[in-house]
């Protein structure tokens, strides 16, 4: 049985699904809309138990998920990449323990948190951010959750390129990602995964145009919409609000240009042939 310890980051769920993520310290109290809860009353209890505020309102004590940490715990200094995108891009970009991953545009560190949990213990996240105050805030968020061990924070512009090479995946959360595709190519391993998030359709068009003209194939554009339901058996229905458009996800793979070779009975046929034109990636599903 796992017990709540001092210093733990715990999730408390109160009446009407009100959620609080708090780091427990002896002598402190959590102030809520339905009363206060002493941290000492939680420390030593088993996860999955209930505790009560001084007004007698029940709270469920749980270990927070990564989803909870991203939405409720990290201190924000701007927009974050929502869990619905963050979790999905782990699958699309094949990010797992042992991977080496670059992200550019650290922001508040929401995606950094997700990436660090995914690549640990054998991998590494290299997180670039030009704004020092944003990088410092993200580093504090990761330090609180004891995840900074798997992250290298780099405070600088990415225009000169990345320090790393042969990384497995690279994700851009910057204003004009198409401007940095040559730098991405230099950092990615052949066949490596590229991803980006942009908020508007014209930005998507600019990016996929640049991808088709560059050293990338298998270009895909996707959008994720999330609708929750009220979990009441007698009146199950959708919530009144939903997490709809938060950005477009653009994915691609780094390819080796002019190196598509098919072997036919010891005869190699490469594309493009001598004197031919370059492949138009916009018309072929690479």
C-alpha positions in Angstrom: 0.0 0.0 0.0 1.4 3.3 -1.0 1.2 6.1 1.6 1.2 9.9 1.1 4.6 11.3 2.1 5.7 14.8 2.9 7.0 16.5 -0.3 4.6 14.4 -2.5 2.7 16.2 -5.2 -0.9 15.0 -4.6 -4.2 15.4 -6.4 -7.2 16.3 -4.3 -10.7 16.0 -5.8 -13.5 17.7 -3.9 -17.2 18.2 -4.4 -18.4 18.9 -8.0 -15.1 17.5 -9.4 -13.0 20.5 -8.2 -9.4 19.5 -8.5 -6.3 20.7 -6.7 -2.7 19.7 -7.2 -0.6 20.5 -4.2 2.9 19.7 -2.9 2.4 18.6 0.7 4.4 20.3 3.5 3.9 19.7 7.2 2.3 22.6 8.9 0.6 24.0 5.8 -3.0 24.2 4.8 -4.9 24.1 1.5 -7.6 26.8 1.2 -10.6 25.8 -0.9 -14.1 27.0 -1.6 -15.5 24.3 0.7 -13.1 24.7 3.6 -9.4 24.2 4.4 -7.5 21.0 4.6 -4.4 20.6 6.8 -1.5 18.9 5.0 -0.7 17.0 8.1 -4.1 15.3 7.9 -3.1 13.9 4.5 0.5 12.9 5.2 0.5 9.2 6.2 -2.8 8.3 4.6 -3.0 5.8 1.8 -3.5 7.1 -1.7 -7.1 6.4 -2.8 -8.5 7.4 0.7 -10.7 10.3 1.5 -10.1 13.2 3.8 -12.4 16.0 5.0 -12.1 19.8 5.1 -12.9 21.6 8.4 -16.4 22.2 7.0 -16.9 18.4 6.6 -16.6 18.3 2.8 -15.0 15.1 1.4 -11.8 15.1 -0.8 -10.3 12.1 -2.6 -6.5 11.8 -2.3 -4.8 10.5 -5.5 -1.5 10.5 -7.2 -1.8 13.0 -10.1 -1.5 11.9 -13.7 0.7 13.7 -16.2 -2.6 15.2 -17.6 -3.3 16.6 -14.1 0.2 18.0 -13.7 0.2 19.8 -17.1 -3.3 21.4 -16.6 -3.3 22.1 -12.9 0.3 22.2 -11.5 2.7 23.9 -13.7 3.0 27.7 -13.3 2.2 29.2 -16.7 3.7 32.2 -18.4 1.8 31.8 -21.6 -0.2 29.2 -23.6 0.7 25.6 -23.2 0.4 22.5 -25.5 -2.7 20.7 -24.2 -2.5 17.1 -23.0 -4.7 16.0 -25.9 -1.9 17.1 -28.3 1.0 16.2 -26.1 0.0 12.6 -25.5 -0.9 12.1 -29.2 2.4 13.4 -30.5 4.3 10.9 -28.3 2.6 8.1 -30.4 2.9 9.9 -33.7 6.6 10.7 -33.2 7.5 7.3 -31.6 8.9 9.0 -28.5 9.7 6.5 -25.7 12.3 5.6 -23.1 15.8 6.0 -24.5 14.9 8.6 -27.2 16.8 11.8 -27.8 14.3 14.6 -28.5 14.6 18.3 -29.3 11.9 20.8 -28.5 12.1 24.4 -29.5 9.8 26.8 -27.8 9.9 25.6 -24.2 7.3 28.0 -22.9 6.0 27.0 -19.5 7.4 23.5 -19.8 4.1 21.6 -20.3 5.4 19.5 -23.2 8.8 19.4 -21.6 7.2 17.6 -18.7 5.5 15.1 -21.0 8.7 14.4 -23.0 10.8 14.0 -19.9 8.5 11.4 -18.4 8.4 9.6 -21.8 12.2 9.4 -22.5 13.3 8.6 -18.9 15.4 7.0 -17.7 17.7 6.3 -20.7 16.8 9.3 -23.0 17.3 13.0 -23.1 15.2 16.1 -23.9 17.0 19.2 -25.3 14.7 22.2 -24.8 15.4 25.5 -26.5 13.8 28.8 -25.5 15.0 32.3 -26.5 13.3 34.1 -23.5 15.2 33.7 -20.3 12.3 34.3 -17.9 10.2 31.6 -19.7 13.1 29.1 -19.5 13.7 29.8 -15.8 10.0 29.2 -15.0 9.9 25.9 -17.0 13.1 24.8 -15.2 11.4 25.5 -11.8 8.3 23.5 -12.9 10.4 20.5 -13.9 12.5 20.7 -10.8 9.5 20.6 -8.5 8.5 17.3 -10.2 12.0 16.0 -10.0 12.2 15.6 -13.8 15.0 18.1 -14.6 17.5 15.2 -14.6 16.4 14.2 -18.1 16.3 17.7 -19.6 19.0 20.1 -20.9 17.6 23.6 -21.0 19.2 25.9 -23.5 18.4 29.6 -23.5 19.1 30.9 -27.0 17.7 31.5 -30.5 17.7 28.4 -32.8 18.5 30.4 -36.0 22.2 29.3 -35.8 21.0 25.7 -35.5 20.9 23.0 -32.8 23.8 21.6 -30.8 22.7 18.0 -31.2 22.8 15.7 -34.2 21.1 12.4 -35.0 18.2 13.0 -32.6 15.2 10.7 -32.9 12.5 13.4 -32.9 12.2 17.2 -33.0 9.2 19.3 -32.2 8.8 23.1 -32.9 6.4 25.3 -31.1 7.5 28.6 -32.6 5.8 31.4 -34.6 7.2 30.5 -38.0 8.4 26.9 -37.9 9.0 26.8 -41.7 12.0 29.1 -41.3 13.9 26.5 -39.3 13.6 23.4 -41.4 17.2 23.4 -42.5 18.3 23.5 -38.9 15.9 20.6 -38.1 17.3 18.5 -41.0 20.8 19.0 -39.6 19.7 17.8 -36.2 17.5 14.8 -37.1 18.6 11.3 -37.8 17.7 10.1 -41.3 14.1 9.0 -41.1 13.6 11.0 -37.9 10.3 12.4 -36.8 9.4 16.1 -37.2 6.4 17.8 -35.6 5.1 21.3 -35.1 2.0 23.0 -33.7 0.6 26.1 -35.3 -2.7 27.9 -34.5 -3.9 29.1 -38.0 -4.5 27.6 -41.4 -2.3 30.0 -43.2 0.6 29.0 -41.0 -0.2 25.4 -41.8 -0.1 26.2 -45.6 3.3 28.0 -45.2 4.8 25.1 -43.2 3.7 22.2 -45.4 4.8 24.2 -48.5 8.3 24.5 -46.9 8.2 20.8 -45.9 7.4 19.6 -49.5 10.2 21.8 -50.8 12.7 20.5 -48.2 14.1 17.2 -47.2 10.9 15.8 -45.7 8.3 13.2 -46.6 5.2 11.7 -45.2 3.7 15.1 -44.4 0.5 15.0 -42.4 -1.8 17.6 -40.9 -4.2 16.8 -38.1 -6.5 18.5 -35.5 -7.8 17.0 -32.3 -11.1 17.9 -30.6 -11.9 16.6 -27.1 -15.4 16.3 -25.7 -16.0 15.1 -22.2 -19.3 13.6 -20.9 -21.1 14.0 -17.6 -20.6 10.6 -15.9 -24.1 10.4 -14.5 -25.8 7.1 -15.5 -29.4 8.5 -15.4 -28.6 11.5 -17.6 -25.4 10.8 -19.6 -24.7 13.6 -22.0 -21.9 15.8 -23.2 -20.4 18.5 -21.1 -21.6 22.0 -21.9 -18.1 23.0 -23.1 -15.4 21.2 -24.9 -11.7 21.6 -25.6 -12.0 22.2 -29.4 -9.4 24.0 -31.5 -6.1 24.5 -29.7 -3.8 24.2 -32.7 -3.0 22.2 -35.9 -0.5 19.4 -35.6 1.9 19.0 -38.6 4.1 15.9 -38.8 6.7 14.8 -41.3 9.8 12.5 -41.6 13.3 13.5 -42.6 14.3 11.8 -45.9 17.5 11.5 -47.8 17.0 13.6 -51.0 17.5 12.1 -54.4 18.2 8.7 -52.9 15.1 6.7 -53.6 16.5 3.4 -54.9 14.7 0.3 -56.1 16.7 -2.9 -56.6 15.7 -5.1 -59.7 17.9 -8.1 -60.3 21.1 -6.3 -59.2 20.1 -3.2 -61.3 19.6 0.0 -59.3 17.1 2.5 -60.5 17.3 5.9 -58.7 15.0 8.8 -58.8 15.4 11.5 -60.1 17.3 10.2 -63.1 20.1 12.2 -64.7 18.6 15.2 -66.5 15.2 14.7 -64.8 13.3 17.1 -62.5 13.1 16.8 -58.8 10.1 14.9 -57.3 7.1 17.1 -56.6 6.3 16.0 -53.0 3.0 17.8 -53.0 1.5 15.2 -55.5 2.9 12.0 -54.0 2.0 10.4 -50.6 5.5 9.9 -49.3 
